[in-house]
């Protein structure tokens, strides 16, 4: 999976997290639910890669 292909989604997720600063974990959880359903049907490890990219953009690097 290439993260470049998901740049728009990553940016949307980052923007929502920045907007909802009090609950960025909730925003990420909601996005996880969206991404595991159709039409994307991403595998958990692929969703993890996207979430890690969002956390890096937010400056919240966590394992």
C-alpha positions as CSV (number, residue, x, y, z in Angstrom):
1,X,0.0,0.0,0.0
2,X,1.3,3.4,-0.9
3,X,0.5,6.2,1.5
4,X,0.7,8.7,-1.3
5,X,-2.5,7.2,-2.7
6,X,-4.2,8.0,0.6
7,X,-2.9,11.6,0.9
8,X,-6.4,13.2,0.5
9,X,-7.8,10.9,3.2
10,X,-4.8,11.5,5.5
11,X,-5.3,15.3,5.1
12,X,-9.0,15.0,5.8
13,X,-8.3,13.0,9.0
14,X,-5.6,15.4,10.1
15,X,-8.0,18.4,9.5
16,X,-10.7,16.8,11.5
17,X,-8.3,15.9,14.4
18,X,-7.1,19.5,14.4
19,X,-10.7,20.8,14.5
20,X,-11.7,18.4,17.3
21,X,-8.5,18.9,19.4
22,X,-10.2,17.7,22.6
23,X,-11.0,14.3,21.0
24,X,-8.5,13.4,18.2
25,X,-8.5,9.7,19.3
26,X,-12.3,9.6,18.8
27,X,-11.9,11.1,15.3
28,X,-9.3,8.5,14.5
29,X,-11.5,5.7,15.8
30,X,-14.4,6.9,13.7
31,X,-12.2,7.0,10.6
32,X,-11.0,3.4,11.4
33,X,-14.6,2.3,11.3
34,X,-15.2,4.0,7.9
35,X,-12.0,2.6,6.3
36,X,-12.7,-1.0,7.2
37,X,-16.1,-0.9,5.4
38,X,-16.9,-0.7,1.7
39,X,-15.8,0.8,-0.6
40,X,-12.3,0.8,0.8
41,X,-12.3,-2.5,2.7
42,X,-8.9,-1.9,4.1
43,X,-7.1,-4.5,6.3
44,X,-6.3,-3.5,9.9
45,X,-2.6,-3.2,9.2
46,X,-3.3,-0.8,6.3
47,X,-5.5,1.3,8.5
48,X,-2.7,1.4,11.1
49,X,-0.4,2.8,8.5
50,X,-2.8,5.6,7.6
51,X,-3.4,6.4,11.3
52,X,0.4,6.5,12.0
53,X,0.8,8.9,9.1
54,X,-2.0,11.1,10.6
55,X,-0.4,11.0,14.0
56,X,3.0,12.0,12.5
57,X,1.3,15.0,10.8
58,X,-0.3,16.0,14.1
59,X,3.1,15.7,15.9
60,X,1.7,13.0,18.2
61,X,4.1,10.2,17.4
62,X,3.1,7.2,19.5
63,X,3.6,3.5,18.9
